Every structure is written in structure tokens, then in C-alpha cells.
């Protein structure tokens, strides 16, 4: 089955389209949510808290969600959770306190925690050729995460044009963004309602769900996961402090911050393109190069005197991060098979999410502590420190692996 044939399957295409639409709305709302929390608090820690609440539930309770999803009717689960998120997104602008906003985010992510295992289970039934499951899962992954830069682009356009004129409307000038997110989930409900999803069936691999600790018995997991976790910590630093760095340190507008996120996504696309145009002979070596570049660029970004140079650094940062992570994933795919591969990717993705969340929280908290102490710009210091952590981790793991 070719990619064209896979996309030609009506039911799979409907499910994929529903994910593209709803995740585009989610990407748009994610950037707006960071702006909303920063407007309410002026706190990098609060911004980091939003990111942590979006990452930690799935990492900690993902295996539990996978087990629960097998006990419920999948189509009803998808429809119900999308419907719940319609309400969450529509009401969010009317919540005046940051702690309520964070509570809404947590509730929405709990809904996603139930939703995603059910969706992933459905994909296996809508793709008859088992050899094409990696392609189908890759498309779902792209629909889930690849829409963030596009959503950021729409937010940047909104913030630069009609957004400033809407400050007086109920819910504030960001309310239409969250209503657009609600509309995207409503469209997803309509598409999934029309999708013919087979009745639940017993999964032959149900008893093969991985135990997290088993992954550490695989040497390749230990070689790849440590440095990638360090890189994810650096990524979390940028995600947490990015809006503070752009708006407060460099004096950028919300629209320019949206452009910053867009260019990160452009860089990510360049990193993937480079990996495919010139596949490296050694994926681990490529991972080391990407991670070292990521750390160095983060240090350089922290020294940028103006938003223009920061935007260039965002492209390089996105390219290096994606190149390194794709190289690590490719190493696991090439060297492992069967149950070891399942174990490896479980550990990889859980730790990646936890490190992103930890980086976001720690970076925000440390920056605010340094701000109290005074002295050198704390945001620049923390970003430079995050880059230094990545560089040191790369050097240490390369030395230890010799």
C-alpha cells in the first residue's frame, strides 16, 4: 500500500482530517494560552506551569489511559472527549483568574489523555496493511504536533491585524482565538461521527504493554535517552521563557512572538528535510551533532541583542532539535525490532515529555529567583544555562560511550 492508497481510504482520511483540524485549533490556542497567562501574571513560572500541565498527564498516566481505552467504546469516547473540549475552549476566556485557567488546561489534558489511546487504537483498525502502520502513525504524529507552527502563524497574523481592535469584547481580545479552537473540536466531532469505526476487538498485544523499567535493560536506550532528555530540558527552557525573552527582554510584540514560534517550526521542517535528503551513515553520530548544535544555538540566542537575530536563531534551533531527535528515533528504529522497540519508544516519549515539562518549570522558577537577586538579565542567564546543560550532557555521554 502506497501513501496515496493509504490516504485514499475514506475512513482513515476522515479520522486524519479530524485530527488536522482539531490540532490546528489546539496549536492556535496554545500560543494564545501562553500570551493569556503571561498577560494575567507576567510570570515565566506560570507560563512554564501551562506547558507542564499540557505534558505531564500524558507522560505519567499514558499507560493507564491505554488500558482504560480498551474497556470503553472507542467512537463514543472520541466524540465525548472532543465535545468536552469544545466546552473547555469556549469558556476559557471568561475565567478571570490564572489558577482557574491552569485548572481548565489540566481538565482539557485529562480529556486528551482518554482521547489519544482510543484514537491510536482506531488507527490500527482503519489500516488493513500492517506494514503501513508506521506510515499511518507518522501521519497522525504529524497531525498532532506539526500543526503548532501553522497555528502560531495564524495567531501572529491575528495579533498583528484585528486582535488589538478587540480588547473591549467580552472575554478580551484573545477570546476569538479560543472560540476558533472550540469550533475546530466541533468540526472534529462531525467528522468522527461520520467515520465507520469497527466494533472494539481484543488486541492480541494487550498483554504486551511495556513496563517502563524494562527499557533500561536495552543499551541503545541508555545511550540515546540521556542526551535527548538533556536536549528536551533545553527545549522546555525556550518554550517557558520564549515569550518573556521576546516581549520583555527584546521588546517584541505578540505578533513577533508568534513569528518566533513559526520560525521554530520552519527550522523543524528544515531539520527533517536535511535528514531525508542526506541520510547520515551513523544515526548516533548525527544525533550528537544535532544536540551539540542545539546547545550552542541556545547559548547564542540568549545573547541576541534584537528580535531579528533571535528569529534567525529560532530557525537554527528548530532545525538542530528536530535533526537530533529524528536521528535518535531512527537509531532506535534501525537497531531494534519487536518488543524491544516498543519498550524503547515508550521510555523515549515518556522521558521526552517529562524533561520538556521539567525544563519549562525549572527555567521559569530560576529566572524569577534571579530577578529578585538582581544583576545580569535573568532570562538570558537561564537560557544560556540551558544551552550549557545540553552541551555538557553531549560531551559527557560521548566520553562515557567511548
Secondary structure, DSSP 8 states (H G I E B T S, - for coil): --HHHHHH-HHHHHHHHHHHHHHHHHHHHHHHHHHHHHHHH--HHHHHHHHHHHHHHHHHHHHHHHHHHTTS-HHHHHHHHHHHHHHHHHHHTT--SHHHHHHHHHHHHHHHHHHHHHHHHHHHHH---GGGHHHHHHHHHHHHHTTHHHHHHHHHHHHHTTGGGGTTSTT-TTHHHHHHHHHHHHHHHHHHHTS--------TTGGG---GGGGGGSHHHHHHHHHHHHHHHHHHHHHHHHHHIIIIIS---HHHHHHHHHHHHHHHHHHHHHHHHT--S-HHHHHHHHHHHHHHHHHHHHT-SSHHHHHHHHHHHHHHHHHHHHHHHHHHHHH--HHHHHHHHHHHHHHHHHHHHHHHHHHHHHHHHHHHH-SS-HHHHHHHHHHHHHHHHHHHHHHHT-
